[in-house]
Amino acid sequence: MTGILLSISGLTKAYPGVVANDDVSFDIGESEVHALLGENGAGKSTLVKMIYGLVKPDSGSMKWKGQPFAPAEPKAARTAGVAMVFQHFSLFDALKVSENVALGMENPPRMRDLAHKIRNVSETYGLPLDPNRTVGDLSAGERQRVEIIRCLLQDPKLLIMDEPTSVLTPQEVDILFATLNRLKAEGTSILYISHKLEEIRKLCDHATILRLGKNVGECIPAETSTREMAELMVGDALPTPMRKNEKTGEAMLEVSGLSLQPSNPYGTTLKNIHFTVHAGEILGLGGVAGNGQDELLAALSGEVSTPQYAIKFKGQDVASLKPNARRTLGILAAPEERLGHAAAPNMSLTENALLTGAIRENLTSNGFVNWPATMSFAKKIITTFDVRTPGPHVAARALSGGNLQKFVIGREVLQRPKVLIVNQPTWGVDAAAAAAIRQALLDLAAEGAAIIVISQDLDELMEISDHFGALNEGRLSEIRSTAGLSIDEIGLMMGGAHGMEAAHVGANA
């Protein structure tokens, strides 16, 4: 590190009911990979939005190479040399890669020239990408490459990355890290936000830790354990999820020969899927994003129609039942997409509690909503799952991603489901919140619920699952006991080595 690229001094930003950043100061060096760590709601997103010109600080200042820096909008930040890859992709499925890249440029060149530049940059940095492919046909990892290449074409001096590996395979993570290390060697600084602390230890030179909007310390990740970093973030000892019993009971959900065309042109066809999950059991389903996870959850929750007898609950054919009818029986689901699918962005947390809780929590009577009971249910979710928010009146979109995730999972868990299907239960949440969510799932299983956890976090699946299967191109591998299952075997399953024919193996086999 040869000097200071960006100096942040006393940045403060407050919103009604919460101080997002409170007198935050730290420096980012030239050619440095600097981690920004903190719990959900600690103020990380607000801070990087101030750097990128999306939010104006109430007080404090920044200096860029020693000169005052106060971008009024992202364009000004980009002109200075700041680029940002957001956690949620901002791409249009129906457009080509080159067209999506052009939309993010101030003065895009001719498409032929831009395609040539995309090819050159992608080859130079080991991120192969065809500029003429339609984005809707790309995997999650390839979509992220589009976002990164769009940034690299700006020749940034500071690249901000928010949860960049949440949708990547281990192999794609290695490619990304090689790219980031090359950028660092060429003089680019990187501000890196992630809840995956082993990645932080492997990649980052320094780390700044935020807690409740304040800078509570710094560390050198390579010299600090993941538990030490997590405990710095939460200010307390980190709990380890514990299984209360390992007994399983009757078959709760049986899926037999489930084949289904996707409801959108860029979805994945489900192909002859079989599995059984029992009371008290957690079945983990892994796989790279885009291999049928969303389609499977939609089929199990009743959002899409499925063939007769393809799905049975306690022996009863439920294939034709819609979501509310399945909820009445006790089949609940929490989808991956928080805003717009799991929660209505502009509705309050109270209203969002009503959306899925009305039936099992008896929140309506004769067509009228019992608002006091609904607010009480929302408050119970907030308290039990430590959702950081001023109150149940707050709109869902006002919560950080991790806090909204805690609310969504808590809303379903507290309804005492007999079967719960969750997709990416700890996506984007901090280590303490992830441990709490995993413990809640283990407790629910101990009470006799059958749980299906769809996740790209293999460590998570190995920690809480009794059995494991992998989705690949809409096919499900043989279901295996997680005990003794190696990472190499999991990699083969995820890669489709065992997915040509789905195997129907009882969960107690």
Residue pairs with C-beta under 8 A, 6 or more apart in sequence:
1 29
1 30
1 31
1 32
1 205
2 29
2 30
2 31
3 29
3 30
3 65
4 27
4 28
4 29
4 30
4 63
4 65
4 66
5 28
5 29
5 30
5 32
5 64
5 65
5 157
5 158
5 189
6 27
6 28
6 51
6 62
6 63
6 64
6 69
6 158
6 189
7 27
7 28
7 62
7 63
7 66
8 24
8 25
8 26
8 27
8 28
8 47
8 51
8 60
8 62
9 25
9 60
9 61
9 62
9 63
10 23
10 24
10 25
10 59
10 60
10 61
11 21
11 23
11 24
11 25
11 47
11 50
11 57
11 59
11 60
11 61
11 62
12 19
12 21
12 22
12 23
12 24
12 57
12 58
12 59
12 60
13 19
13 20
13 21
13 43
13 46
13 50
13 55
13 57
13 58
14 20
14 58
16 390
17 390
17 391
17 394
18 213
18 390
19 213
20 43
20 46
20 213
21 43
21 46
21 47
21 50
21 57
21 210
21 213
22 43
22 212
22 213
22 214
23 60
23 214
23 215
24 43
24 47
24 60
24 210
24 213
24 214
24 215
25 60
25 215
26 208
26 215
26 218
28 34
28 158
28 189
28 191
29 189
29 205
29 206
30 187
30 189
31 184
31 185
31 187
31 188
31 189
32 184
32 189
32 190
32 205
32 206
33 180
33 184
33 189
33 190
33 192
33 203
33 204
33 205
34 189
34 190
34 191
34 192
34 204
34 205
34 206
34 207
34 208
35 192
35 193
35 194
35 200
35 203
35 204
35 206
35 207
35 208
35 221
36 44
36 47
36 48
36 191
36 192
36 193
36 207
36 208
36 210
37 44
37 193
37 197
37 200
37 207
37 208
37 209
37 210
37 229
37 232
37 233
38 44
38 209
38 210
38 211
38 233
38 430
39 211
39 233
39 234
39 388
39 402
39 430
39 432
39 433
40 388
40 400
40 401
40 402
40 403
40 405
40 406
40 428
40 429
40 430
40 433
41 212
41 388
41 399
41 400
41 402
41 403
42 210
42 211
42 212
42 213
42 233
42 430
43 210
43 212
43 213
44 162
44 193
44 210
45 162
45 400
46 55
47 210
48 84
48 160
48 162
48 191
48 193
49 55
50 56
50 57
50 62
51 62
51 71
51 77
51 82
51 158
51 160
51 191
52 71
52 74
52 77
52 82
52 84
52 160
53 71
53 72
53 73
53 74
53 75
53 76
53 77
53 82
54 73
54 74
56 72
61 68
61 70
62 68
62 69
62 70
63 69
64 80
64 81
69 80
71 77
71 80
71 82
74 84
75 106
78 106
78 154
78 156
80 157
81 154
81 155
81 156
81 157
81 158
82 156
82 157
82 158
82 160
83 151
83 152
83 154
83 156
83 158
83 159
83 160
84 151
84 159
84 160
84 161
84 162
85 144
85 147
85 148
85 151
85 159
85 160
85 161
85 162
85 164
86 147
86 162
87 162
87 163
87 166
87 401
87 428
89 143
89 144
89 146
89 147
90 104
90 147
91 100
91 135
91 143
91 146
91 147
92 99
92 100
92 103
92 135
93 134
93 135
93 136
93 266
94 134
94 135
94 136
95 103
95 134
95 135
96 131
96 132
96 133
96 134
96 135
97 118
97 129
97 130
97 131
97 132
97 133
97 134
97 135
97 138
97 146
98 111
98 114
98 115
98 118
98 131
98 132
99 111
100 135
100 146
100 150
101 108
101 114
101 118
101 131
101 146
101 149
101 150
101 153
102 108
102 111
102 114
104 150
105 150
105 153
108 114
109 117
114 131
115 131
115 132
117 153
118 129
118 131
118 149
118 153
119 129
119 131
121 127
121 149
121 152
121 153
122 128
122 129
122 145
122 149
125 148
125 149
125 152
125 179
125 182
125 183
126 175
126 178
126 179
126 182
127 145
127 148
127 149
127 175
127 179
128 145
129 142
129 145
129 146
129 149
135 143
135 146
136 265
136 266
137 266
138 146
139 288
139 289
139 290
140 167
140 168
140 288
140 289
140 290
141 167
141 168
141 169
141 172
141 288
141 289
144 164
144 167
144 168
144 176
148 176
148 179
151 159
152 183
156 188
157 187
157 188
157 189
158 188
158 189
158 190
158 191
159 180
159 183
159 188
159 189
159 190
159 191
160 190
160 191
160 193
161 180
161 190
161 191
161 192
161 193
162 193
163 193
163 194
163 195
163 428
164 176
164 192
164 194
165 172
165 173
165 176
165 194
165 196
165 199
166 427
166 428
166 456
167 289
167 456
168 176
169 288
169 494
170 458
170 491
173 199
177 199
177 202
177 203
180 190
180 192
180 203
181 203
183 190
184 190
192 200
192 203
192 204
194 200
195 402
195 428
195 429
195 430
195 431
195 434
197 221
197 226
197 229
197 230
197 431
198 226
200 207
200 221
200 226
200 229
201 221
201 222
201 224
201 226
201 229
203 221
204 221
205 220
205 221
206 218
206 219
206 220
206 221
207 218
207 219
207 220
207 221
207 224
207 229
208 215
208 217
208 218
209 215
209 216
209 217
209 218
209 219
209 229
209 232
209 233
210 216
211 232
211 233
211 234
211 235
216 232
216 235
217 232
219 228
219 229
219 232
221 229
226 431
227 238
230 238
230 430
230 431
230 432
231 237
231 238
233 430
233 431
233 432
234 430
234 431
234 432
236 432
238 431
238 432
238 435
239 432
239 435
239 436
239 439
240 435
241 435
241 438
241 439
241 442
241 463
241 464
242 439
242 442
243 442
243 446
243 464
244 442
244 443
244 446
245 280
245 446
246 466
247 280
248 278
248 279
248 280
248 281
248 466
248 507
248 508
249 278
249 279
249 280
249 448
250 278
250 279
250 314
251 276
251 277
251 278
251 314
251 315
252 277
252 278
252 279
252 313
252 314
252 418
252 419
252 449
252 450
253 276
253 277
253 300
253 311
253 312
253 313
253 331
253 419
253 450
253 452
254 275
254 276
254 311
254 312
254 315
255 273
255 274
255 275
255 276
255 300
255 310
255 311
255 312
256 274
256 309
256 310
256 311
256 312
256 504
257 272
257 273
257 274
257 307
257 310
258 270
258 272
258 273
258 274
258 299
258 306
258 307
258 310
258 311
259 269
259 270
259 271
259 272
259 273
259 307
259 310
260 269
260 270
260 295
260 299
260 304
260 306
260 307
261 269
262 268
262 269
262 295
263 295
263 298
263 304
267 294
267 295
268 290
268 291
268 292
268 294
268 295
268 473
268 474
269 292
269 295
269 474
270 292
270 295
270 296
270 299
270 474
271 473
271 474
271 475
271 502
272 475
272 501
272 502
273 296
273 475
273 476
273 502
274 476
274 502
274 503
274 504
275 283
275 469
275 476
275 479
275 504
275 507
276 504
276 506
276 507
277 283
277 419
277 450
277 451
277 452
277 507
278 450
278 507
278 508
279 418
279 448
279 449
279 450
280 445
280 446
280 448
280 449
280 450
281 445
281 450
281 451
281 466
281 467
281 507
282 441
282 442
282 445
282 451
282 452
282 453
282 464
282 465
282 466
282 467
283 450
283 451
283 452
283 453
283 465
283 466
283 467
283 468
283 469
283 479
283 507
284 453
284 455
284 460
284 461
284 462
284 464
284 465
284 467
284 468
284 469
284 482
285 293
285 296
285 452
285 453
285 454
285 455
285 461
285 468
285 469
285 470
285 471
285 476
286 455
286 456
286 458
286 461
286 468
286 469
286 470
286 471
286 490
286 493
286 494
287 293
287 454
287 456
287 470
287 471
287 472
287 494
288 456
288 472
288 494
289 456
291 471
291 472
291 473
291 474
292 471
292 473
292 474
292 475
293 336
293 423
293 454
293 471
294 335
294 336
294 423
295 304
295 474
296 454
296 471
297 303
297 333
297 335
297 336
297 421
297 423
297 454
298 304
298 335
299 306
299 310
299 311
300 311
300 331
300 333
300 421
300 452
301 323
301 326
301 331
301 332
301 333
301 335
301 421
302 318
302 321
302 322
302 323
302 325
302 326
302 331
303 323
305 319
305 320
306 319
306 320
307 319
308 317
308 319
308 320
309 317
309 319
310 319
311 317
311 318
311 319
312 318
313 326
313 329
313 330
313 331
313 418
313 419
316 329
318 325
318 326
318 329
318 331
321 329
323 333
324 359
326 332
327 356
327 359
327 360
328 359
328 360
329 418
330 360
330 416
330 417
330 418
330 419
331 417
331 418
331 419
331 421
332 356
332 360
332 412
332 415
332 417
332 419
332 420
332 421
333 412
333 420
333 421
333 422
333 423
334 342
334 408
334 409
334 411
334 412
334 420
334 421
334 422
334 423
334 425
335 341
335 342
335 423
336 342
336 423
336 424
336 427
336 454
338 401
338 404
338 405
338 408
339 345
339 396
339 397
339 404
342 408
343 352
343 355
343 396
343 404
343 407
343 408
344 351
344 352
344 355
344 396
345 395
345 396
345 397
346 395
346 396
346 397
347 355
347 395
347 396
348 378
348 392
348 393
348 394
348 395
348 396
349 378
349 381
349 382
349 387
349 389
349 391
349 392
349 393
349 394
349 395
349 396
349 399
349 407
350 371
350 374
350 375
350 378
350 392
350 393
351 374
352 378
352 396
352 407
352 411
353 363
353 374
353 377
353 378
353 381
353 392
353 411
354 363
354 369
354 374
356 411
356 412
356 415
357 363
357 374
357 377
357 411
357 415
358 364
358 369
360 415
360 416
361 373
361 374
361 377
361 415
362 370
362 373
363 369
363 370
363 373
363 374
363 377
364 370
375 392
377 414
378 392
379 391
379 392
380 414
381 387
381 407
381 410
381 411
381 414
382 389
382 391
382 392
382 407
382 410
384 410
384 414
385 406
385 407
385 409
385 410
385 436
385 437
385 440
386 406
386 433
386 436
387 399
387 403
387 406
387 407
387 410
388 399
388 400
388 403
389 398
389 399
389 403
389 407
396 404
396 407
399 407
401 428
401 429
402 428
402 429
402 430
402 433
405 425
405 426
405 427
405 428
405 429
405 433
405 437
406 429
406 433
406 436
406 437
409 422
409 425
409 437
409 440
410 440
412 420
412 422
413 420
413 440
413 441
413 444
416 447
416 449
417 444
417 449
418 448
418 449
418 450
419 449
419 450
419 451
419 452
420 441
420 444
420 449
420 450
420 451
420 452
421 451
421 452
421 454
422 441
422 451
422 452
422 453
422 454
423 454
423 455
424 454
424 455
424 456
424 457
425 437
425 438
425 441
425 453
425 455
425 460
426 433
426 434
426 437
426 438
426 455
426 457
426 460
427 457
429 437
434 460
438 460
438 463
438 464
441 451
441 453
441 464
442 464
444 451
445 451
453 460
453 461
453 464
453 465
454 471
455 461
458 487
458 490
461 468
461 482
462 468
462 482
462 485
465 482
466 481
466 482
466 507
467 479
467 480
467 481
467 482
467 507
468 479
468 480
468 481
468 482
468 485
468 490
468 493
469 476
469 477
469 478
469 479
469 480
469 493
470 476
470 477
470 490
470 493
470 494
470 498
470 499
471 477
471 499
472 493
472 494
472 495
472 496
472 499
473 496
473 499
475 496
475 499
475 500
475 501
475 502
476 499
476 502
477 493
477 496
477 498
477 499
477 502
477 503
478 493
478 498
478 502
478 503
478 505
479 503
479 505
479 507
479 509
480 489
480 493
480 505
481 509
492 498
493 499
